[in-house]
Amino acid sequence: AGDRASGERNECSDSGARAHGAAAGAAKDLSKSFGDLGRGAAVMSVGVAGLSALYPASEAATAFGYEIAKIRTVIDEASFSTERLRSTTMGLAGTYGLDAMAQAGALYEVLGAGITDATKATDMMHVANQFAVGGSTSLMGAVDVLTSAVNTYADQGLTAARASDLMFTAIAAGKTTAEQLSQSLGEIAPTAHAAGVGFDELQASIAALTVQGIKTPQAVTSLNAVISNIMKPTSEAEKEAKRLGIQFDATALKTMGLKGVLDQLVNSSKLTDDTYTQLFGSIEGVKGALTLTSNGGAKFTDVLAQMAKAGGATATAFAVIANTTKFQGDRFMSLSKNALISIGEVLEPIKARLLSFANDLIERFNNLNPAVRGFIVQAFAVVSAVLAVLGAVMAAKAGVAILAASLAAAGTSLGALALSAGAALLIVGAVAVAVYGLKVAVDRNLGGVGDTFTSAVHKLGLA
């Protein structure tokens, strides 16, 4: 038995050795192929990563260029050159940590507000940035409130820097914020200016009202009512003012100011319980006047005195915020965005040429003769379909080869597999033919089966 088996053992051993050698050779070839594939993928990844890094730079430059173009629509090149616009907005971004796109949008609003001198517009932007950073509000809100204040009080020579200092003094003395002032000041500034109330007195009034518990929006509403009732007193108010022996009209506001008019009430010995109601009429007006004159108008007087020392309040607030880690982080992000824009600007001409070429191709295609255009589309569809089928065949051929190799290793063959799977394939095929036949019958309503099927579906839906 040992002699008879030795030949078989030797043959198996030889076959195993041959198989081992073939496998080793295949493994070596595969290892080299995978190594080449890995190196190629690594090189490709570096290239893709480089292009990916350039994409956000290109997008940033495109967006920034659009903002600069918007500015160009409201001011000409001679008044504010494109290069100066670029350097100004990017310089502001690097200094104050609010990115260049925001700076360009804010500068557009400044120029749109009528401040078209390049130097004055730049000065306004510096003040607006300090106001926004120091007051923790948006740059656009800062620009809005400062341009409104400067334009409203232009005849009194109010500058952006002075307006900002006065508002920061009001913020420190009262219970209001830069954002609240930005949102509310536009409702009161025109009325106050028309009445002759100075910007310093206006800010002192808001601070005095808010520090005594009135929210900023309500304080502005009350102050509007106080000023309006003094400017246009009712007949009842005129009668009460005459009884008190005080001047209570628009002229009094212009000559004495709001503080002077209210001081007459503080110093009068003829006040009655109905005096404020008769003079100021509405609940808002009465509430505002009573608050401003409470304790003899001490708080109003105190805050108004602080307004005289308001110089430098904006710079002080900005310096406090500038020392924080958050501000330095914001600067880092803005400077990084500046770098992206600078990189992207180098790519803009290339991007513009590529887009122009693509647009030209699309335009030429759209202008083709309809018959020619139809032929191109149909030819493209046919070629695509052929490639899809060819790819499927190639994939199927490779799949069959892999299956055959796998079955051979398992000691069987495709023929044996086909025989064992034949019954299952016949059953699946029969079911498929039956389903397709039913679909044809329903579609063509053979023997009324389509109507029956539709009726059944409708009944099922109703159920």
C-alpha positions in Angstrom: 0.0 0.0 0.0 2.9 2.3 0.8 4.5 1.6 -2.5 1.3 2.2 -4.4 0.7 5.5 -2.6 4.2 6.8 -2.9 3.7 7.7 -6.6 0.5 9.6 -5.8 2.2 11.4 -2.9 5.1 12.4 -5.2 2.8 13.7 -7.9 0.8 15.7 -5.3 4.0 17.1 -3.9 5.2 18.1 -7.4 1.8 19.7 -8.1 2.0 21.6 -4.8 5.5 22.9 -5.6 4.4 24.1 -9.0 1.3 25.8 -7.6 3.5 27.4 -4.9 5.9 28.7 -7.5 3.1 30.1 -9.7 1.5 31.7 -6.7 4.8 33.3 -5.6 5.3 34.7 -9.1 1.8 36.0 -9.2 2.2 37.6 -5.8 5.4 39.2 -6.9 3.7 40.6 -10.0 0.7 41.8 -8.0 3.0 43.4 -5.4 4.8 45.4 -8.1 1.5 46.4 -9.7 0.0 47.5 -6.4 3.2 49.4 -5.6 3.0 51.2 -8.9 -0.6 51.9 -8.3 0.1 53.3 -4.8 2.9 55.6 -6.1 0.7 56.9 -8.9 -2.2 57.5 -6.5 0.2 59.4 -4.2 1.5 61.6 -7.0 -2.1 62.2 -8.2 -3.2 63.0 -4.6 -0.5 65.7 -4.4 -1.8 67.3 -7.6 -5.4 67.1 -6.6 -4.6 68.6 -3.1 -2.8 71.5 -4.7 -5.7 72.2 -7.0 -8.1 71.8 -4.1 -6.1 74.3 -2.1 -6.4 76.8 -5.0 -10.1 76.5 -5.3 -11.1 78.5 -2.2 -8.5 81.1 -3.1 -10.2 81.5 -6.5 -13.6 81.7 -5.0 -12.5 84.3 -2.5 -10.9 86.4 -5.2 -14.0 86.2 -7.3 -16.3 87.3 -4.5 -13.9 90.1 -3.5 -13.7 91.3 -7.1 -17.5 91.4 -7.3 -17.7 93.6 -4.1 -15.0 96.0 -5.6 -17.0 96.1 -8.9 -20.1 97.1 -6.9 -18.2 100.0 -5.3 -17.1 101.0 -8.8 -20.7 101.6 -9.8 -21.1 104.4 -7.2 -17.7 106.2 -7.6 -15.4 106.7 -10.6 -11.8 105.6 -10.9 -10.5 109.1 -10.7 -12.1 109.7 -7.3 -11.2 106.4 -5.7 -8.9 104.1 -7.8 -9.5 100.4 -7.9 -6.1 99.7 -6.5 -6.7 102.1 -3.6 -10.1 100.4 -3.0 -8.3 97.1 -2.8 -5.5 98.2 -0.5 -7.9 100.2 1.7 -10.4 97.3 2.3 -7.7 94.7 2.8 -5.7 97.0 5.1 -8.8 97.6 7.2 -9.5 93.8 7.3 -5.9 93.1 8.6 -6.1 95.9 11.2 -9.5 95.3 12.7 -10.2 91.6 12.0 -13.4 92.1 10.0 -12.8 90.4 6.6 -12.2 92.2 3.3 -15.6 91.3 1.9 -17.3 92.9 4.9 -15.1 96.0 4.5 -15.9 96.3 0.8 -19.7 96.0 1.5 -19.5 98.6 4.3 -17.4 101.0 2.1 -20.1 100.7 -0.6 -22.7 101.9 2.0 -20.4 104.8 3.1 -20.0 106.0 -0.5 -23.7 105.5 -1.1 -24.4 107.7 1.9 -22.8 110.6 0.0 -19.3 110.5 1.6 -17.5 110.3 -1.7 -14.2 111.9 -0.8 -11.7 109.0 -0.6 -9.9 110.4 2.4 -13.1 111.1 4.3 -14.6 107.7 3.4 -11.5 106.0 4.6 -11.6 107.9 7.9 -15.2 107.0 8.3 -14.3 103.3 7.8 -11.6 103.5 10.5 -14.1 104.9 13.0 -16.8 102.5 12.0 -14.4 99.5 12.5 -13.4 100.8 15.9 -17.1 101.3 16.8 -18.0 97.8 15.6 -15.1 96.1 17.4 -15.3 98.2 20.6 -19.1 97.9 20.7 -19.4 94.3 19.7 -21.7 95.1 16.8 -21.8 94.6 13.1 -19.7 96.7 10.8 -22.7 97.4 8.6 -24.7 98.6 11.7 -21.8 100.8 12.7 -21.6 102.4 9.3 -25.4 102.9 9.2 -25.6 104.7 12.5 -22.5 106.8 12.0 -23.4 108.0 8.4 -26.9 108.8 9.6 -25.6 110.9 12.5 -23.0 112.7 10.4 -25.4 113.4 7.6 -28.2 114.5 10.0 -26.0 116.9 12.0 -23.8 118.0 9.0 -24.8 121.6 9.5 -23.3 121.4 13.1 -20.1 120.0 11.8 -20.5 116.6 13.6 -17.7 114.2 12.6 -17.8 110.4 12.7 -15.2 110.3 15.4 -17.1 112.7 17.6 -20.4 110.9 17.1 -18.8 107.6 18.0 -17.2 109.0 21.1 -20.5 110.5 22.3 -22.3 107.2 21.7 -19.7 105.2 23.6 -20.0 107.7 26.5 -23.8 107.1 26.4 -23.1 103.3 26.4 -20.9 103.6 29.5 -23.2 106.0 31.4 -26.5 104.3 30.5 -27.8 100.8 30.0 -27.7 100.5 26.3 -25.4 98.9 23.7 -23.8 99.9 20.4 -26.1 97.5 18.6 -29.2 98.9 20.2 -28.2 102.5 19.4 -27.4 101.4 15.8 -31.0 100.0 15.5 -32.8 102.8 17.2 -31.0 106.1 16.6 -32.4 106.6 13.1 -35.9 107.0 14.7 -35.0 109.9 16.9 -32.0 111.7 15.3 -34.0 113.6 12.6 -36.6 114.8 15.1 -34.0 115.9 17.6 -32.0 117.7 15.0 -35.1 119.5 13.6 -35.9 120.6 17.2 -32.5 122.0 17.8 -31.4 119.2 20.2 -27.7 118.6 19.8 -26.2 115.2 19.3 -24.5 115.3 22.7 -27.8 116.2 24.4 -29.6 113.5 22.5 -27.1 110.8 23.6 -27.2 112.1 27.2 -31.0 111.8 27.2 -31.0 108.2 26.0 -28.4 107.3 28.6 -30.3 109.0 31.4 -33.5 107.2 30.4 -31.9 103.8 30.0 -29.9 103.9 33.2 -33.2 104.5 35.1 -34.7 101.3 33.8 -36.2 102.1 30.4 -35.1 99.9 27.5 -33.4 101.6 24.5 -36.3 101.2 22.0 -38.9 102.5 24.6 -36.5 105.3 25.6 -36.3 106.5 22.0 -40.1 106.4 21.7 -40.5 108.4 24.9 -37.9 110.9 23.9 -39.6 111.3 20.5 -42.9 112.0 22.3 -41.2 114.6 24.7 -39.6 116.5 21.9 -42.7 116.4 19.6 -45.0 117.7 22.4 -42.6 120.6 23.1 -42.3 121.5 19.4 -46.0 121.5 18.8 -47.8 121.9 22.1 -51.5 121.4 22.4 -53.8 124.3 23.5 -54.0 122.6 26.9 -50.2 122.5 27.1 -50.0 126.2 26.1 -52.5 127.1 28.8 -50.6 125.1 31.4 -47.2 126.6 30.3 -48.7 130.0 30.6 -49.9 129.3 34.1 -46.5 128.0 35.1 -44.8 131.0 33.5 -42.5 128.9 31.4 -41.6 128.9 27.7 -42.8 125.6 26.1 -42.4 125.6 22.3 -40.0 125.0 19.4 -38.3 128.3 20.0 -37.5 127.3 23.6 -36.0 124.1 22.4 -33.7 125.9 19.9 -32.6 128.5 22.4 -32.5 126.6 25.7 -32.1 123.0 24.5 -34.0 120.1 26.0 -32.2 120.3 29.3 -33.1 124.0 29.6 -36.8 123.4 28.8 -37.1 120.6 31.4 -35.1 122.6 34.0 -38.0 125.1 34.0 -40.2 122.3 35.3 -37.7 121.2 37.9 -37.4 124.7 39.2 -41.1 125.6 39.1 -43.1 125.8 42.4 -46.4 125.7 40.6 -46.4 122.1 39.5 -49.5 120.1 40.1 -50.3 116.4 39.7 -51.7 117.1 36.2 -48.9 119.3 34.9 -46.9 116.6 33.1 -50.1 115.1 31.6 -51.3 118.5 30.3 -47.8 119.3 28.9 -46.8 116.0 27.3 -50.1 114.3 26.6 -49.2 110.7 25.8 -48.1 108.1 28.3 -44.8 107.8 26.5 -44.2 111.6 26.7 -45.1 111.8 30.3 -42.9 108.8 31.2 -39.9 110.3 29.4 -40.3 113.7 30.9 -40.8 112.4 34.5 -37.7 110.2 34.1 -35.5 113.0 32.8 -36.6 115.4 35.6 -36.5 112.9 38.4 -34.4 113.9 41.4 -34.2 117.3 40.0 -32.8 116.0 36.7 -29.6 114.9 38.5 -28.9 111.9 36.2 -29.5 113.9 33.1 -27.2 116.7 34.3 -24.5 114.2 35.3 -24.5 112.3 31.9 -24.6 115.6 30.0 -21.4 116.7 31.9 -19.8 113.4 30.8 -20.5 114.2 27.2 -18.1 117.2 27.4 -15.3 114.7 28.2 -16.2 112.1 25.6 -13.1 112.5 23.5 -11.2 109.3 23.0 -14.1 107.0 24.3 -14.1 105.0 21.0 -10.3 104.4 21.1 -10.5 103.3 24.7 -13.2 100.8 24.0 -11.4 99.5 21.0 -8.1 99.1 22.9 -9.8 96.9 25.5 -11.2 94.5 22.9 -8.0 94.6 20.9 -6.1 93.0 23.8 -8.3 89.9 23.8 -7.4 86.5 22.2 -10.6 86.5 20.2 -9.7 89.8 18.5 -6.3 88.4 17.6 -8.0 85.2 16.3 -10.3 87.4 14.1 -7.3 89.2 12.8 -5.6 85.9 11.9 -8.7 84.8 10.0 -9.0 88.1 8.1 -5.3 88.1 7.2 -5.7 84.5 6.0 -8.6 85.6 3.9 -6.5 88.4 2.5 -3.8 85.8 1.6 -6.5 83.7 -0.2 -7.7 86.7 -2.1 -4.1 87.6 -3.2 -3.5 84.1 -4.4 -6.8 83.9 -6.1 -6.3 87.2 -7.9 -3.3 85.6 -9.7 -5.6 82.9 -11.0 -8.5 85.2 -12.0 -7.1 86.0 -15.5 -6.8 82.2 -16.2 -10.2 81.5 -14.8 -11.7 84.4 -16.9 -10.1 83.0 -20.1 -11.4 79.5 -19.4 -14.9 80.7 -18.7 -14.8 82.9 -21.7 -13.8 79.9 -23.9 -16.5 77.7 -22.3 -19.1 80.4 -22.8 -18.0 80.8 -26.5 -18.4 77.1 -27.1 -21.8 76.9 -25.5 -23.0 80.0 -27.4 -21.7 78.5 -30.7 -23.6 75.2 -29.9 -26.8 77.2 -29.0 -26.5 79.0 -32.4 -26.1 75.9 -34.5 -28.7 74.9 -37.1 -31.4 72.9 -35.2 -30.8 69.9 -37.5 -27.1 69.9 -36.9 -27.6 70.4 -33.2 -30.1 67.5 -33.1 -27.6 65.2 -35.0 -24.8 66.0 -32.5 -27.1 65.2 -29.5 -28.3 61.9 -31.1 -24.7 60.9 -32.0 -23.5 61.7 -28.5 -26.4 59.6 -27.1 -25.6 56.6 -29.4 -21.9 56.7 -28.6 -22.6 56.9 -24.9 -25.0 53.9 -25.2 -22.4 51.9 -27.1 -19.7 52.7 -24.6 -22.1 51.7 -21.8 -22.8 48.3 -23.4 -19.2 47.8 -24.3 -18.2 48.5 -20.7 -20.8 46.1 -19.4 -19.6 43.3 -21.7 -16.0 43.9 -20.7 -17.0 43.8 -17.0 -19.1 40.7 -17.5 -16.2 39.0 -19.4 -13.8 39.8 -16.5 -16.4 38.6 -14.0 -16.9 35.3 -15.8 -13.1 34.8 -15.9 -12.8 35.5 -12.2 -15.7 33.1 -11.5 -14.2 30.4 -13.6 -10.8 30.7 -11.8 -12.6 30.6 -8.5 -14.6 27.5 -9.4 -11.5 25.8 -10.7 -9.8 26.4 -7.4 -12.8 24.9 -5.7 -12.7 21.8 -7.9 -15.8 22.5 -10.0 -16.6 24.2 -13.3 -19.0 26.7 -14.9 -20.8 23.8 -16.6 -21.5 22.1 -13.3 -22.5 25.3 -11.8 -24.9 26.0 -14.7 -26.5 22.5 -14.3 -27.0 23.0 -10.6 -28.4 26.5 -11.1 -30.5 25.5 -14.2 -33.7 24.7 -12.3 -33.5 28.0 -10.4 -32.9 30.0 -13.6 -35.8 28.3 -15.3 -38.1 29.1 -12.4 -36.9 32.8 -12.3 -37.3 33.0 -16.1 -40.8 31.6 -16.0 -41.8 34.1 -13.3 -40.3 36.9 -15.3 -42.1 35.9 -18.5 -45.4 35.6 -16.5 -45.0 39.1 -15.0 -44.1 40.6 -18.4 -47.0 38.9 -20.0 -49.4 40.3 -17.3 -48.0 43.8 -18.0 -48.6 43.5 -21.7 -52.1 42.2 -21.1 -52.9 45.1 -18.7 -51.4 47.7 -21.0 -53.4 46.4 -24.0 -56.5 45.7 -22.0 -56.7 42.1 -23.4 -60.0 40.6 -22.5 -60.7 43.6 -20.3 -57.9 42.6 -17.8 -56.7 46.2 -17.9 -60.0 47.6 -16.8 -60.2 45.0 -14.1 -56.8 45.7 -12.8 -57.4 49.5 -12.8 -60.7 49.0 -10.9 -58.9 46.9 -8.4 -56.2 49.5 -7.8 -58.8 52.2 -7.4 -60.7 50.1 -4.9 -57.5 49.4 -3.0 -56.7 53.1 -2.9 -60.2 53.9 -1.6 -59.9 51.2 1.1 
